[in-house]
Amino acid sequence: MKAKTKIINHFWTADTPVDRLPTTINPPVYRGSTVLFDNFEDMCLAGKGQYDGITYGTDRFPVQRSLEEALRELENGFVTRVFPSGISAIQNSLYAFTKSGDHILVVDNAYGPGVRFCKKILARFNVETTFIPPSAGEDIEQYIRPNTVLILLESPGSNTFEIQDIPAITAIAEKRNIITALDNTWATPLNLKPFDLGVDISIQAVSKYISGYSDVLMGAVTVNEKYSQMFSDYYSLTELYTPDSECYLALRGLKTLSTRLRQHESSALQVAARLQEHEKIDTVIHPALPDHAEHHLWKRDFSGSSGLFAFTFKKDYSAEELALFINALDFFGLGYSWGGYKSLLTAARQRRNTPSIYAGKTIIRLNIGLEDPDDLILDLERGMTRLPF
């Protein structure tokens, strides 16, 4: 056998027989495009769509399937598929369940890139979007049209944290055969069970709390039984997949989700309570605080909170003044996303498509990480001494 042939055709197993490969706690990572069939008969079955094995690298390797099954079980859904990013999960949920001539409703506190996707991409395919108030409930009926096919919720929204009355909306949608989808990233499947509230599709930005370490880009979509076949067919047809290395990291992060989320929640509530007492702060926006406008809905539907909340100042500070505060912080990184172990901060004026008490206001959003909350509080208080009264 020539060396060139040997290199290509010999499978090295480190002197370990194939049937005695080690069983590790975490699954092995697969990398590849081509998957070899054992025989021609199996390849023929694959060509007919009758082969139940993996046929190609886009056919979801075992680690991806393990992650999907874990998320499906946590969500109490019927089918879960993962995507290369959170925004990809949102986009493909909309692609899978809409067509030209359809109309959808989107809450006005939804993820910004998702909103822009509706305005700039779906509109090109003749799918019309109406943006509705982020605290919608039974009043959603006034926005429904004969061609409304889907309602996209985000409860709470990840900047201003309004909460929708999910059961009221899903009850109306079900009567009209309208699909309801919910971005459940803030609460995770541990603190909110969308399917128990009548939601058809639950969306997660796995990049955030589920992975937990700010080193994964991934999204997940879980659907109920009613829409499972339609969604599975769409996923297979588009040959979407997520690399095994990313799935491995997300699956590993999932193991510590419960422990991390409890700490995020506890620390965030401590920081929020202290900020409520600060003389320069107007409003602390956290659904778990009793003075939040939809606190009663949070208390009814959610079993806990997370580490993301926001606040506004009493004074409308300029960008230069805000820089004095923000640049003085030692423990808050400046970066997008959230849900990781490191605390982060963003600051931006809100633009809305519907009337909002936050329109035009600068929202300071905090991702409270796993640092000691006392250190975070002192850091924020020191930074705010740089702000004028």
Secondary structure, 3 states (H helix, E strand, C coil): CCHHHHHHHCCCCCCCCHHHCCCCCCCCCCCCCECCCCCHHHHHHHHCCCCCCCCECCCCCHHHHHHHHHHHHHHCCCEEEEECCHHHHHHHHHHHHCCCCCEEEEECCCCHHHHHHHHHCHHHHCCEEEEECCCCCHHHHHHCCCCEEEEEEECCCCCCCCCCCHHHHHHHHHHCCCEEEEECCCCHHHHCCHHHHCCCEEEECCCCCCCCCCCCCCEEEEECHHHHHHHHHHHHHHCCCCCHHHHHHHHHHHCCHHHHHHHHHHHHHHHHHHHHCCCCEEEEECCCCCCCCCHHHHHHHCCCCCCEEEEEECCCCCHHHHHHHHCCCCCCEECCCCCCCCCEEEEEEECCCCCCCCECCEEEEEECCCCCHHHHHHHHHHHHCCCCC
